[in-house]
Amino acid sequence: MNIDVGLERIDKFKVTEELVNTQFLSSNFKQLASPTLIGKIQNITRALIEDNVEKGWSSVSTMISLRQFIPALIGDEVKIKCKIFRVSGRRIFLNITVSNALEIIAESREERLIVNIESYNSHLINN
């Protein structure tokens, strides 16, 4: 396992019609849906860890918090930057910053646990 404090990853995506609130809440607001943003954050943090552990290992989210400041609108290019700020055994703690071209639109914290995929799946099936 090669997980160190300071390890980071950046990902970008464009907000499209498929990613807005109307797909989740029958809302009239045409902004990036919070469930979609959380999913994007969890995908990038999982990928960061998975790229730095041995084959057959990955991570699961054990806690995530999200604070949104302004909406991301259709057409916006969104950048997600995640950075490991603490490692405690198999527990990884990450800070996440979400921004558009002009400013920070959200901040998040996530805790992930490194797991052996086979053992984890076996535990899920047998319980």
C-alpha positions in Angstrom: 0.0 0.0 0.0 1.5 3.3 -1.1 -0.9 5.8 0.4 0.7 9.0 1.6 -0.6 12.3 3.0 -0.6 14.9 0.2 -1.5 12.5 -2.5 -4.1 14.1 -4.8 -6.1 13.7 -7.9 -8.0 16.2 -10.1 -11.0 15.4 -12.4 -13.2 17.6 -14.5 -16.6 17.2 -16.0 -19.2 19.4 -17.7 -22.7 19.8 -16.2 -25.2 18.5 -18.6 -29.0 18.2 -18.6 -28.7 14.6 -17.3 -26.9 15.8 -14.2 -29.4 18.5 -13.0 -31.9 18.3 -10.1 -34.9 17.6 -12.4 -33.7 14.0 -12.8 -33.8 13.4 -9.0 -36.4 15.6 -7.3 -38.8 16.7 -10.0 -37.4 20.1 -9.2 -37.5 23.2 -11.4 -33.9 24.1 -10.6 -31.5 23.6 -13.4 -28.4 23.1 -11.3 -26.1 20.2 -10.6 -27.9 17.7 -8.4 -26.3 17.1 -5.0 -26.6 13.3 -5.3 -24.7 13.5 -8.6 -21.9 15.7 -7.1 -21.5 13.3 -4.2 -21.3 10.4 -6.6 -18.6 12.2 -8.7 -16.7 13.0 -5.5 -16.8 9.4 -4.3 -15.7 8.1 -7.7 -12.6 10.3 -7.8 -11.6 9.5 -4.2 -12.0 5.8 -4.8 -9.9 6.0 -8.0 -7.2 7.9 -6.2 -6.9 5.2 -3.6 -7.4 2.3 -6.0 -4.5 3.6 -8.2 -2.2 3.4 -5.2 -3.0 0.0 -3.6 -2.3 -3.5 -4.8 -4.5 -5.3 -7.2 -7.5 -6.8 -5.4 -7.8 -3.9 -3.0 -10.0 -0.9 -3.1 -11.9 1.4 -0.7 -15.4 2.1 0.6 -16.7 5.3 1.8 -17.5 5.4 5.6 -18.4 9.1 5.9 -18.9 12.0 3.6 -19.9 15.6 4.2 -20.7 18.2 1.6 -21.1 22.0 1.9 -22.3 23.8 -1.2 -21.8 27.5 -1.7 -23.2 28.3 -5.2 -24.9 26.1 -7.8 -23.1 24.6 -10.8 -25.3 25.3 -13.9 -25.8 23.5 -17.2 -22.7 24.1 -19.3 -20.4 24.8 -16.4 -17.0 23.0 -16.4 -16.5 21.6 -12.9 -13.2 20.6 -11.4 -13.0 18.3 -8.4 -9.7 18.2 -6.5 -9.2 15.6 -3.7 -6.2 15.4 -1.4 -5.4 13.0 1.4 -4.8 14.9 4.6 -4.5 11.9 7.0 -3.8 8.2 7.0 -4.6 6.0 10.0 -4.0 2.4 9.2 -6.5 1.5 6.5 -8.5 4.6 7.1 -7.9 7.4 4.6 -9.2 11.0 5.2 -9.6 13.4 2.3 -10.4 17.0 1.7 -12.2 17.8 -1.6 -12.6 21.1 -3.3 -15.1 21.6 -6.1 -14.8 24.7 -8.3 -16.0 26.2 -11.6 -14.0 28.5 -13.8 -14.3 31.4 -11.3 -14.7 30.1 -7.7 -15.1 27.3 -5.2 -18.6 26.0 -5.4 -18.4 23.3 -2.8 -16.2 21.6 -0.2 -16.3 18.1 1.1 -14.6 15.8 3.5 -14.6 12.0 3.1 -13.3 9.1 5.1 -12.6 5.9 3.2 -11.6 2.4 4.4 -9.2 0.3 2.4 -10.7 -3.2 1.9 -9.7 -6.4 0.2 -12.4 -6.7 -2.5 -12.8 -10.5 -2.3 -13.1 -10.6 1.5 -15.5 -7.6 1.5 -17.7 -9.1 -1.2 -17.7 -12.4 0.6 -18.7 -10.7 3.9 -21.6 -9.0 2.1 -22.9 -12.2 0.6 -22.6 -14.2 3.8 -24.3 -11.7 6.1 
